[in-house]
Amino acid sequence: MVRLAIIGTGSMAYSHAKGFAAISDCQVVACCDILPGRAKTFADEHGIPAAYESVQEMLEKEQLDAVSVVTPDVYHLQPVMQAIDKGLHVMCEKPLASSLEDAKTMAKAAADKGVLTAMNFSYRKNPSTQEASRLVAEGTLGKIIHVEGSYLQDWLSSTIWGDWRETPAFLWRLSVAHGSAGVLGDVGVHLYDLAGFVVGDIDKITCTLKTFDKGTPQIGEYVLDANDSMMALAEFSNGAIGTLHASRWATGQTNTVAIRVYGEKGGLDLNLDRPEEDQLRICVGENVKTNTWESVVCPPVPNMYMRFIESIVQGRQGQTSFDGAVKVQAYLDASMKAAEKGCSVEIE
């Protein structure tokens, strides 16, 4: 039985609590949040035995095997390092850090301590994503030439998610001072992971980031200065080039993640907004002659919470890791630098 604690009990923590509670080999025994009363409320709602307002106190008092860090992005470093120092396995929300230097620090600490790590790159839970990666890796499309990827949301132009002007969970994502790297850090991180997982490593990035007028520069304590839209040109290690873009102004797109990959022998079209049985389409073989696309039947796969617990039970590193997260962090940092300098940036 893996005894796990959740650090940070905001909105995303609800997915972690439900995800881990559904796993027979895992028991969520504690949670922690620095905001007074919030951890207790969360614990009561999810049947978690203990609630704390200090990470250090929780780590000292509880007999734990692992933690899941679900704090805002800028606050990942300290609890992750505290858990690693205790020899605990760590799952972390994306992105791993707010800088490449911090991400490397966390990855090295985990390696030195010999703990297992995982990142909640949640779109890897989709069978279609796993199958798309496999098809490219096996050469079904031949040499990859061109890539198009997008992550589109509409919560700045619609109230389908609620009114962002009145919701701290949205407002902090618009404010650099509150730890936000804008749409780049919030959902661009998923897009970069998806592209890297399906297509391969990225060598160079050119990027434009834009913050649009929202009628007011500030709401309460939140200065609305984080980027709303991103557009990147990526050059991949395998020679392919691609465009990757994300926005919160994409009216009519509640939460649409998609990537299209074209190679010498065919193409694939992955869109996670479509019904599961139609998320992945390919045009290969004889179908190339008639531009015919067919849906691919994708076998079921474990979600990210299952993968993390499975890796601990089996004692081996799972599919995602802090080392992989360092790569994605390098893409984010390169994007920021490219946007500031107006030129292409080589990936460190």
C-alpha positions as CSV (number, residue, x, y, z in Angstrom):
1,M,0.0,0.0,0.0
2,V,1.5,3.4,-1.1
3,R,0.8,6.0,1.6
4,L,0.5,9.4,-0.2
5,A,-0.1,13.0,0.8
6,I,-1.4,15.8,-1.4
7,I,0.4,19.2,-1.1
8,G,-1.8,22.1,-2.2
9,T,-5.6,21.7,-2.1
10,G,-6.8,24.1,-4.8
11,S,-9.1,23.2,-7.7
12,M,-6.6,20.8,-9.5
13,A,-6.1,18.8,-6.2
14,Y,-9.6,17.5,-6.5
15,S,-8.6,15.5,-9.6
16,H,-5.6,14.1,-7.7
17,A,-7.7,13.1,-4.7
18,K,-10.2,11.3,-6.9
19,G,-7.6,9.8,-9.1
20,F,-5.5,8.3,-6.3
21,A,-8.6,7.2,-4.3
22,A,-9.6,5.0,-7.2
23,I,-6.3,3.0,-7.0
24,S,-6.4,-0.1,-4.8
25,D,-2.6,0.1,-4.1
26,C,-2.8,3.7,-2.8
27,Q,-4.2,5.5,0.3
28,V,-4.3,9.2,0.6
29,V,-3.5,9.7,4.2
30,A,-2.8,13.4,4.5
31,C,-3.1,16.8,2.8
32,C,-1.6,20.2,3.3
33,D,-2.3,23.8,2.3
34,I,-0.9,27.0,3.8
35,L,-4.2,28.8,3.6
36,P,-5.9,28.4,7.0
37,G,-8.8,25.9,7.0
38,R,-8.5,24.9,3.3
39,A,-6.8,21.6,3.9
40,K,-9.2,20.6,6.6
41,T,-12.2,21.3,4.3
42,F,-10.5,19.4,1.5
43,A,-9.7,16.5,3.9
44,D,-13.3,16.3,5.1
45,E,-14.7,16.3,1.6
46,H,-12.4,13.5,0.4
47,G,-12.2,11.4,3.6
48,I,-8.5,12.1,4.1
49,P,-7.5,11.3,7.8
50,A,-5.1,14.3,8.4
51,A,-4.8,17.9,7.3
52,Y,-1.9,20.3,7.8
53,E,-1.0,23.9,7.2
54,S,2.8,23.2,7.2
55,V,4.5,20.9,4.8
56,Q,7.4,20.3,7.1
57,E,5.1,19.3,10.0
58,M,3.3,16.9,7.8
59,L,6.4,15.3,6.5
60,E,7.7,14.9,10.1
61,K,4.5,13.4,11.6
62,E,3.2,11.2,8.8
63,Q,4.6,7.9,7.6
64,L,4.6,8.5,3.9
65,D,5.9,6.8,0.7
66,A,5.0,9.6,-1.8
67,V,3.6,13.1,-2.3
68,S,1.7,14.8,-5.0
69,V,2.5,18.5,-5.3
70,V,-0.4,20.5,-6.6
71,T,0.6,24.0,-5.5
72,P,0.7,27.0,-8.0
73,D,3.6,26.7,-10.4
74,V,5.9,29.2,-8.6
75,Y,5.6,27.3,-5.4
76,H,6.6,23.8,-6.6
77,L,10.3,24.0,-5.7
78,Q,10.2,24.1,-1.9
79,P,7.7,21.2,-1.2
80,V,9.3,19.1,-3.9
81,M,12.8,19.5,-2.4
82,Q,11.4,18.9,1.1
83,A,9.8,15.6,0.0
84,I,12.9,14.5,-1.9
85,D,15.0,15.2,1.2
86,K,12.8,12.8,3.1
87,G,13.3,10.2,0.5
88,L,9.8,10.3,-0.8
89,H,8.7,9.6,-4.4
90,V,7.2,12.8,-6.0
91,M,4.5,13.5,-8.5
92,C,4.2,17.2,-9.5
93,E,1.8,19.3,-11.5
94,K,3.1,20.9,-14.6
95,P,5.3,22.8,-15.3
96,L,7.8,21.5,-12.9
97,A,9.3,24.9,-12.1
98,S,9.2,28.6,-12.9
99,S,12.8,28.4,-14.3
100,L,15.0,25.9,-16.0
101,E,17.6,26.3,-13.2
102,D,15.0,25.2,-10.6
103,A,13.8,22.3,-12.8
104,K,17.4,21.0,-13.1
105,T,17.9,21.4,-9.3
106,M,14.8,19.3,-8.6
107,A,15.7,16.6,-11.2
108,K,19.3,16.3,-9.9
109,A,18.1,16.1,-6.3
110,A,15.7,13.3,-7.2
111,A,18.4,11.4,-9.1
112,D,20.9,11.8,-6.2
113,K,18.4,10.6,-3.7
114,G,17.2,7.7,-5.9
115,V,13.5,8.6,-5.7
116,L,10.9,8.0,-8.4
117,T,9.3,11.0,-10.1
118,A,6.3,11.8,-12.3
119,M,4.7,14.8,-14.0
120,N,1.0,15.2,-14.5
121,F,1.2,15.7,-18.2
122,S,-2.5,14.7,-18.2
123,Y,-3.1,14.3,-21.9
124,R,-0.8,11.3,-21.9
125,K,-3.7,9.5,-20.2
126,N,-5.6,9.3,-23.5
127,P,-5.2,6.1,-25.4
128,S,-5.1,8.1,-28.7
129,T,-2.1,10.1,-27.5
130,Q,-0.2,6.9,-26.6
131,E,-1.1,5.3,-29.9
132,A,-0.1,8.4,-31.9
133,S,3.4,8.3,-30.3
134,R,3.7,4.6,-31.0
135,L,2.8,5.0,-34.7
136,V,5.4,7.8,-35.2
137,A,8.1,5.9,-33.3
138,E,7.5,2.7,-35.4
139,G,7.8,4.6,-38.7
140,T,4.2,4.3,-39.9
141,L,4.3,7.9,-41.2
142,G,7.9,7.6,-42.5
143,K,10.3,10.5,-42.0
144,I,8.4,13.3,-40.2
145,I,8.3,16.6,-42.2
146,H,5.6,19.0,-40.8
147,V,3.7,19.4,-37.5
148,E,0.8,21.5,-36.5
149,G,-0.2,21.6,-32.8
150,S,-2.8,23.7,-30.9
151,Y,-4.3,24.1,-27.4
152,L,-7.3,26.4,-27.5
153,Q,-9.6,27.6,-24.7
154,D,-12.2,30.3,-24.7
155,W,-12.6,31.4,-21.0
156,L,-11.5,35.0,-21.7
157,S,-14.2,35.4,-24.4
158,S,-16.9,33.2,-22.9
159,T,-18.5,32.6,-19.5
160,I,-18.8,28.8,-20.1
161,W,-16.1,28.3,-17.5
162,G,-17.6,31.0,-15.3
163,D,-16.7,34.7,-15.1
164,W,-12.9,35.0,-15.0
165,R,-13.2,38.6,-13.6
166,E,-14.7,37.2,-10.3
167,T,-12.7,34.0,-9.9
168,P,-9.3,33.8,-8.2
169,A,-8.6,30.5,-9.9
170,F,-8.7,32.3,-13.3
171,L,-7.3,35.7,-12.2
172,W,-4.0,34.3,-10.8
173,R,-3.4,32.8,-14.3
174,L,-3.5,36.3,-15.7
175,S,-1.0,37.8,-13.3
176,V,2.8,37.4,-13.5
177,A,3.2,38.5,-9.8
178,H,1.0,35.6,-8.8
179,G,3.3,33.1,-10.4
180,S,1.7,32.8,-13.8
181,A,3.7,32.3,-17.0
182,G,0.5,33.0,-18.9
183,V,-1.1,30.7,-21.5
184,L,2.5,29.5,-22.3
185,G,3.1,28.1,-18.9
186,D,-0.5,27.0,-18.2
187,V,-1.4,25.1,-21.4
188,G,1.6,25.6,-23.7
189,V,3.4,23.3,-21.4
190,H,0.9,20.5,-22.3
191,L,1.3,21.4,-26.0
192,Y,5.1,21.1,-25.8
193,D,4.9,17.8,-23.9
194,L,2.5,16.5,-26.5
195,A,4.6,17.5,-29.4
196,G,7.8,16.1,-27.8
197,F,6.0,12.8,-26.9
198,V,4.5,12.2,-30.3
199,V,7.1,13.8,-32.6
200,G,10.4,14.0,-30.7
201,D,12.8,16.5,-29.1
202,I,12.8,20.1,-30.2
203,D,16.1,21.8,-31.0
204,K,15.1,25.4,-31.7
205,I,12.1,27.7,-31.0
206,T,10.9,31.0,-32.3
207,C,8.0,32.4,-30.3
208,T,5.6,35.3,-30.1
209,L,3.6,36.0,-26.9
210,K,0.8,38.5,-26.7
211,T,-1.2,40.0,-23.9
212,F,-4.5,41.6,-25.0
213,D,-6.5,44.5,-23.5
214,K,-9.2,43.2,-21.2
215,G,-10.8,46.6,-20.5
216,T,-8.8,47.1,-17.3
217,P,-5.2,46.6,-16.4
218,Q,-5.9,45.3,-12.9
219,I,-8.7,43.6,-10.9
220,G,-8.1,43.8,-7.1
221,E,-4.6,42.5,-6.4
222,Y,-4.3,40.9,-9.8
223,V,-2.4,42.9,-12.5
224,L,-3.5,41.4,-15.8
225,D,-0.1,41.2,-17.5
226,A,0.5,37.5,-18.3
227,N,0.4,36.4,-21.9
228,D,-3.0,35.3,-23.4
229,S,-1.8,33.8,-26.7
230,M,1.3,32.2,-27.9
231,M,2.6,31.2,-31.4
232,A,5.8,29.2,-31.8
233,L,7.8,27.8,-34.7
234,A,9.6,24.6,-33.6
235,E,12.5,22.9,-35.3
236,F,12.6,19.2,-34.2
237,S,15.7,17.0,-33.8
238,N,14.4,14.7,-36.6
239,G,14.4,17.5,-39.1
240,A,10.7,18.3,-39.0
241,I,9.4,21.9,-38.5
242,G,6.1,22.8,-36.9
243,T,3.8,25.5,-35.6
244,L,2.5,25.3,-32.1
245,H,0.0,27.8,-30.8
246,A,-2.3,28.3,-27.8
247,S,-4.9,30.9,-26.8
248,R,-7.5,31.7,-24.2
249,W,-9.4,33.8,-26.7
250,A,-10.5,30.9,-29.0
251,T,-14.2,31.5,-29.0
252,G,-16.2,28.2,-29.3
253,Q,-13.2,26.1,-28.2
254,T,-13.8,25.1,-24.6
255,N,-10.6,23.0,-24.2
256,T,-9.4,21.7,-27.5
257,V,-6.0,19.9,-27.7
258,A,-4.9,18.8,-31.1
259,I,-1.8,17.9,-33.2
260,R,-1.4,16.9,-36.8
261,V,1.8,15.2,-38.0
262,Y,2.8,14.7,-41.6
263,G,5.5,12.4,-42.9
264,E,6.8,11.0,-46.2
265,K,4.4,8.0,-46.0
266,G,1.3,9.5,-44.5
267,G,-0.2,11.7,-41.8
268,L,-2.1,11.5,-38.5
269,D,-4.7,13.8,-37.0
270,L,-5.1,13.7,-33.2
271,N,-7.8,15.8,-31.7
272,L,-8.7,15.2,-28.0
273,D,-12.0,17.2,-28.3
274,R,-13.5,14.5,-30.5
275,P,-15.3,11.4,-29.2
276,E,-12.8,8.9,-27.9
277,E,-13.3,6.4,-30.7
278,D,-12.6,9.1,-33.3
279,Q,-9.8,11.1,-31.6
280,L,-7.0,9.6,-33.7
281,R,-7.2,9.4,-37.5
282,I,-4.5,8.3,-40.0
283,C,-4.0,8.5,-43.7
284,V,-1.5,5.9,-44.7
285,G,-0.9,3.2,-47.3
286,E,-3.3,3.0,-50.1
287,N,-5.5,5.7,-48.5
288,V,-2.8,8.3,-49.3
289,K,-3.8,8.0,-53.0
290,T,-7.4,9.1,-52.2
291,N,-6.8,11.3,-49.2
292,T,-8.9,8.9,-47.1
293,W,-8.7,9.2,-43.3
294,E,-9.6,6.4,-41.0
295,S,-10.2,6.3,-37.3
296,V,-7.7,4.2,-35.2
297,V,-8.9,1.9,-32.5
298,C,-6.7,2.6,-29.5
299,P,-6.2,0.1,-26.6
300,P,-6.9,1.4,-23.1
301,V,-4.0,2.8,-21.0
302,P,-3.5,3.8,-17.3
303,N,-4.0,7.4,-16.3
304,M,-1.1,9.4,-14.9
305,Y,-2.0,8.7,-11.2
306,M,-2.1,5.0,-12.0
307,R,1.3,5.2,-13.7
308,F,2.9,6.9,-10.7
309,I,1.6,4.4,-8.2
310,E,2.5,1.5,-10.5
311,S,6.0,2.8,-10.8
312,I,6.4,2.9,-7.0
313,V,4.9,-0.6,-6.5
314,Q,7.2,-2.0,-9.2
315,G,10.2,0.0,-8.2
316,R,11.0,1.5,-11.6
317,Q,10.8,4.9,-13.2
318,G,7.5,5.5,-15.1
319,Q,6.9,7.1,-18.4
320,T,7.1,10.7,-17.2
321,S,9.9,12.0,-14.9
322,F,11.5,15.2,-13.7
323,D,14.2,14.6,-16.4
324,G,11.5,14.8,-19.1
325,A,10.0,17.8,-17.4
326,V,13.4,19.6,-17.6
327,K,13.2,19.2,-21.4
328,V,9.7,20.8,-21.4
329,Q,10.9,23.6,-19.0
330,A,13.8,24.3,-21.5
331,Y,11.2,24.7,-24.2
332,L,9.2,27.2,-22.0
333,D,12.4,29.2,-21.2
334,A,13.5,29.2,-24.8
335,S,10.0,30.5,-25.8
336,M,10.2,33.3,-23.3
337,K,13.7,34.3,-24.5
338,A,12.7,34.1,-28.1
339,A,9.7,36.3,-27.5
340,E,11.8,38.9,-25.7
341,K,14.6,38.9,-28.2
342,G,12.6,38.4,-31.4
343,C,14.8,35.6,-32.7
344,S,15.2,31.9,-32.7
345,V,16.6,30.3,-29.5
346,E,18.5,27.0,-29.3
347,I,17.3,24.6,-26.6
348,E,19.8,24.2,-23.8
